[in-house]
Amino acid sequence: MAQRTTTDESLSRDELATYFEHLAAEFRSGDEQLDIEVGNKTVTLNPPETIDTSIDVVERSTMFRGNHETVRVELNWKP
């Protein structure tokens, strides 16, 4: 059974950097568990030493909608 916790919000560049810095600190801590804030909830995860990663960047340019850029970072592991 899969449990999904999702949040969609707008962050300033500085707020986003702070979120990623917190995430990086959790991964660097060396603890078996790490806590990730997702919206108003904290999720506890158990990542191994090696984590599969995927980074996807999409750049679109259309005459009617203008430019649009998307970056997706995906981390996968089995605890």
N, CA, C and O atoms as a DFTB+ gen file, in Angstrom:
316 C
 N C O
     1  1       0.841      -1.180       0.000
     2  2       0.000       0.000       0.000
     3  2       0.882       1.238       0.000
     4  3       1.749       1.378       0.862
     5  1       0.678       2.116      -0.931
     6  2       1.475       3.342      -1.047
     7  2       0.770       4.491      -0.343
     8  3      -0.449       4.640      -0.426
     9  1       1.556       5.290       0.346
    10  2       1.036       6.518       0.946
    11  2       1.737       7.684       0.284
    12  3       2.964       7.698       0.184
    13  1       0.973       8.661      -0.169
    14  2       1.538       9.818      -0.851
    15  2       1.177      11.074      -0.079
    16  3       0.026      11.275       0.307
    17  1       2.183      11.920       0.140
    18  2       1.967      13.229       0.753
    19  2       2.461      14.259      -0.242
    20  3       3.627      14.225      -0.636
    21  1       1.602      15.172      -0.654
    22  2       1.929      16.130      -1.703
    23  2       1.567      17.538      -1.259
    24  3       0.593      17.742      -0.533
    25  1       2.359      18.508      -1.703
    26  2       2.001      19.903      -1.509
    27  2       2.397      20.679      -2.755
    28  3       3.427      20.397      -3.369
    29  1       1.595      21.638      -3.120
    30  2       1.894      22.555      -4.216
    31  2       1.846      23.957      -3.640
    32  3       0.821      24.371      -3.099
    33  1       2.930      24.682      -3.748
    34  2       2.973      26.038      -3.213
    35  2       3.957      26.877      -4.011
    36  3       4.811      26.341      -4.716
    37  1       3.837      28.176      -3.901
    38  2       4.774      29.097      -4.540
    39  2       5.753      29.585      -3.484
    40  3       5.348      30.075      -2.429
    41  1       7.034      29.452      -3.769
    42  2       8.091      29.886      -2.860
    43  2       8.982      30.890      -3.566
    44  3       9.160      30.827      -4.782
    45  1       9.536      31.806      -2.806
    46  2      10.545      32.698      -3.379
    47  2      11.809      31.873      -3.621
    48  3      11.940      30.770      -3.091
    49  1      12.717      32.390      -4.398
    50  2      13.975      31.682      -4.646
    51  2      14.715      31.436      -3.338
    52  3      15.306      30.374      -3.144
    53  1      14.680      32.422      -2.437
    54  2      15.352      32.284      -1.149
    55  2      14.684      31.203      -0.291
    56  3      15.373      30.406       0.346
    57  1      13.354      31.175      -0.272
    58  2      12.634      30.147       0.490
    59  2      12.917      28.753      -0.071
    60  3      13.069      27.795       0.687
    61  1      12.987      28.643      -1.394
    62  2      13.287      27.359      -2.018
    63  2      14.695      26.908      -1.661
    64  3      14.912      25.737      -1.350
    65  1      15.656      27.829      -1.704
    66  2      17.032      27.495      -1.334
    67  2      17.099      27.018       0.113
    68  3      17.810      26.060       0.416
    69  1      16.369      27.676       1.003
    70  2      16.340      27.271       2.410
    71  2      15.761      25.864       2.553
    72  3      16.268      25.066       3.342
    73  1      14.707      25.552       1.800
    74  2      14.105      24.218       1.843
    75  2      15.114      23.166       1.389
    76  3      15.264      22.126       2.031
    77  1      15.808      23.439       0.274
    78  2      16.806      22.490      -0.221
    79  2      17.980      22.352       0.746
    80  3      18.527      21.261       0.902
    81  1      18.369      23.444       1.393
    82  2      19.452      23.379       2.385
    83  2      19.052      22.496       3.564
    84  3      19.865      21.716       4.059
    85  1      17.803      22.617       4.014
    86  2      17.310      21.758       5.099
    87  2      17.309      20.299       4.649
    88  3      17.713      19.413       5.403
    89  1      16.858      20.052       3.428
    90  2      16.837      18.704       2.879
    91  2      18.254      18.137       2.806
    92  3      18.485      16.985       3.173
    93  1      19.195      18.944       2.334
    94  2      20.591      18.507       2.249
    95  2      21.146      18.190       3.634
    96  3      21.854      17.198       3.806
    97  1      20.829      19.020       4.615
    98  2      21.312      18.791       5.985
    99  2      20.763      17.478       6.534
   100  3      21.476      16.755       7.230
   101  1      19.520      17.164       6.235
   102  2      18.930      15.902       6.684
   103  2      19.671      14.714       6.066
   104  3      19.966      13.742       6.762
   105  1      19.974      14.783       4.767
   106  2      20.696      13.691       4.114
   107  2      22.126      13.577       4.644
   108  3      22.642      12.467       4.778
   109  1      22.769      14.697       4.944
   110  2      24.146      14.689       5.439
   111  2      24.264      14.257       6.896
   112  3      25.351      13.882       7.334
   113  1      23.186      14.299       7.646
   114  2      23.247      14.062       9.089
   115  2      23.802      12.689       9.450
   116  3      24.343      12.510      10.541
   117  1      23.675      11.727       8.557
   118  2      24.173      10.391       8.842
   119  2      23.204       9.550       9.659
   120  3      23.455       8.367       9.887
   121  1      22.103      10.142      10.102
   122  2      21.097       9.381      10.844
   123  2      20.418       8.382       9.911
   124  3      20.358       8.595       8.700
   125  1      19.914       7.304      10.476
   126  2      19.196       6.326       9.661
   127  2      17.890       6.902       9.128
   128  3      17.447       6.542       8.038
   129  1      17.278       7.793       9.896
   130  2      16.021       8.401       9.486
   131  2      16.229       9.873       9.178
   132  3      17.099      10.523       9.757
   133  1      15.427      10.390       8.268
   134  2      15.430      11.829       8.031
   135  2      13.997      12.322       7.957
   136  3      13.093      11.606       7.524
   137  1      13.811      13.554       8.388
   138  2      12.485      14.169       8.407
   139  2      12.388      15.205       7.301
   140  3      13.234      16.092       7.192
   141  1      11.351      15.085       6.482
   142  2      11.120      16.012       5.381
   143  2       9.775      16.692       5.606
   144  3       8.765      16.026       5.835
   145  1       9.768      18.008       5.539
   146  2       8.523      18.759       5.668
   147  2       7.835      18.826       4.310
   148  3       8.427      19.247       3.316
   149  1       6.582      18.405       4.287
   150  2       5.766      18.453       3.077
   151  2       4.490      19.199       3.446
   152  3       3.574      18.630       4.040
   153  1       4.442      20.471       3.087
   154  2       3.308      21.293       3.499
   155  2       3.303      21.439       5.007
   156  3       4.298      21.861       5.595
   157  1       2.180      21.090       5.642
   158  2       2.084      21.208       7.097
   159  2       2.336      19.880       7.805
   160  3       1.995      19.730       8.979
   161  1       2.927      18.919       7.105
   162  2       3.177      17.590       7.649
   163  2       4.673      17.285       7.589
   164  3       5.368      17.745       6.684
   165  1       5.165      16.508       8.554
   166  2       6.545      16.031       8.535
   167  2       6.524      14.534       8.262
   168  3       5.849      13.775       8.957
   169  1       7.275      14.116       7.239
   170  2       7.345      12.715       6.846
   171  2       8.725      12.187       7.227
   172  3       9.738      12.808       6.905
   173  1       8.769      11.048       7.911
   174  2      10.032      10.427       8.300
   175  2      10.352       9.318       7.309
   176  3       9.531       8.432       7.067
   177  1      11.560       9.374       6.732
   178  2      11.996       8.406       5.727
   179  2      13.284       7.725       6.181
   180  3      13.972       8.208       7.080
   181  1      13.600       6.594       5.545
   182  2      14.771       5.796       5.894
   183  2      15.627       5.526       4.657
   184  3      15.620       4.403       4.154
   185  1      16.359       6.511       4.155
   186  2      17.147       6.293       2.938
   187  2      18.425       5.496       3.220
   188  3      19.017       5.630       4.291
   189  1      18.850       4.665       2.258
   190  2      20.127       3.963       2.391
   191  2      21.278       4.898       2.017
   192  3      21.058       6.079       1.751
   193  1      22.482       4.378       1.998
   194  2      23.648       5.187       1.643
   195  2      23.645       5.604       0.173
   196  3      24.119       6.689      -0.163
   197  1      23.113       4.747      -0.705
   198  2      23.081       5.048      -2.138
   199  2      21.635       5.265      -2.570
   200  3      20.751       4.466      -2.261
   201  1      21.414       6.363      -3.292
   202  2      20.067       6.750      -3.708
   203  2      20.050       6.952      -5.218
   204  3      20.921       7.628      -5.766
   205  1      19.069       6.371      -5.887
   206  2      18.909       6.565      -7.328
   207  2      18.303       7.944      -7.569
   208  3      17.338       8.331      -6.910
   209  1      18.875       8.680      -8.518
   210  2      18.399      10.032      -8.800
   211  2      18.071      10.203     -10.279
   212  3      18.649       9.542     -11.141
   213  1      17.140      11.094     -10.548
   214  2      16.792      11.470     -11.909
   215  2      16.514      12.970     -11.914
   216  3      15.729      13.463     -11.104
   217  1      17.155      13.690     -12.821
   218  2      16.932      15.127     -12.962
   219  2      16.460      15.378     -14.386
   220  3      17.109      14.965     -15.347
   221  1      15.339      16.051     -14.512
   222  2      14.702      16.283     -15.804
   223  2      14.442      17.779     -15.955
   224  3      13.782      18.385     -15.111
   225  1      14.960      18.375     -17.026
   226  2      14.747      19.795     -17.301
   227  2      14.029      19.914     -18.642
   228  3      14.470      19.350     -19.643
   229  1      12.920      20.654     -18.652
   230  2      12.155      20.871     -19.877
   231  2      12.054      22.371     -20.108
   232  3      11.648      23.122     -19.221
   233  1      12.429      22.801     -21.315
   234  2      12.320      24.213     -21.702
   235  2      11.357      24.294     -22.882
   236  3      11.566      23.645     -23.906
   237  1      10.309      25.087     -22.735
   238  2       9.316      25.235     -23.803
   239  2       9.215      26.699     -24.200
   240  3       9.317      27.602     -23.370
   241  1       9.014      26.902     -25.473
   242  2       8.801      28.255     -25.966
   243  2       7.674      28.199     -26.996
   244  3       7.792      27.537     -28.028
   245  1       6.584      28.901     -26.702
   246  2       5.472      28.954     -27.646
   247  2       5.139      30.408     -27.930
   248  3       5.394      31.288     -27.107
   249  1       4.574      30.649     -29.086
   250  2       4.251      32.020     -29.471
   251  2       3.141      32.599     -28.599
   252  3       3.151      33.792     -28.298
   253  1       2.188      31.768     -28.192
   254  2       1.029      32.277     -27.461
   255  2       1.232      32.318     -25.953
   256  3       0.754      33.238     -25.290
   257  1       1.932      31.339     -25.409
   258  2       2.095      31.260     -23.959
   259  2       3.447      31.761     -23.469
   260  3       3.633      31.934     -22.265
   261  1       4.379      31.994     -24.356
   262  2       5.704      32.451     -23.935
   263  2       6.565      31.293     -23.458
   264  3       6.269      30.128     -23.724
   265  1       7.627      31.630     -22.753
   266  2       8.573      30.623     -22.277
   267  2       8.079      29.968     -20.993
   268  3       7.431      30.600     -20.159
   269  1       8.401      28.691     -20.857
   270  2       8.041      27.928     -19.660
   271  2       9.160      26.934     -19.391
   272  3       9.594      26.223     -20.298
   273  1       9.625      26.884     -18.159
   274  2      10.705      25.967     -17.789
   275  2      10.268      25.131     -16.591
   276  3       9.614      25.629     -15.676
   277  1      10.642      23.850     -16.612
   278  2      10.304      22.926     -15.534
   279  2      11.541      22.127     -15.163
   280  3      12.265      21.649     -16.036
   281  1      11.780      21.984     -13.861
   282  2      12.855      21.129     -13.356
   283  2      12.222      20.125     -12.404
   284  3      11.510      20.505     -11.474
   285  1      12.484      18.841     -12.640
   286  2      11.996      17.789     -11.747
   287  2      13.195      17.029     -11.200
   288  3      14.071      16.600     -11.950
   289  1      13.220      16.872      -9.893
   290  2      14.255      16.086      -9.234
   291  2      13.548      14.923      -8.547
   292  3      12.653      15.129      -7.728
   293  1      13.952      13.709      -8.884
   294  2      13.318      12.528      -8.308
   295  2      14.376      11.686      -7.615
   296  3      15.438      11.421      -8.178
   297  1      14.080      11.268      -6.395
   298  2      14.960      10.417      -5.606
   299  2      14.217       9.124      -5.309
   300  3      13.068       9.155      -4.867
   301  1      14.867       7.984      -5.549
   302  2      14.236       6.679      -5.318
   303  2      15.164       5.783      -4.529
   304  3      16.379       5.798      -4.729
   305  1      14.578       4.989      -3.615
   306  2      15.367       4.002      -2.880
   307  2      14.435       2.992      -2.232
   308  3      13.227       3.202      -2.118
   309  1      15.039       1.894      -1.814
   310  2      14.341       0.909      -0.986
   311  2      14.976       0.982       0.389
   312  3      16.185       0.789       0.511
   313  1      14.191       1.259       1.440
   314  2      14.765       1.379       2.791
   315  2      15.331       0.064       3.301
   316  3      15.846       0.006       4.418
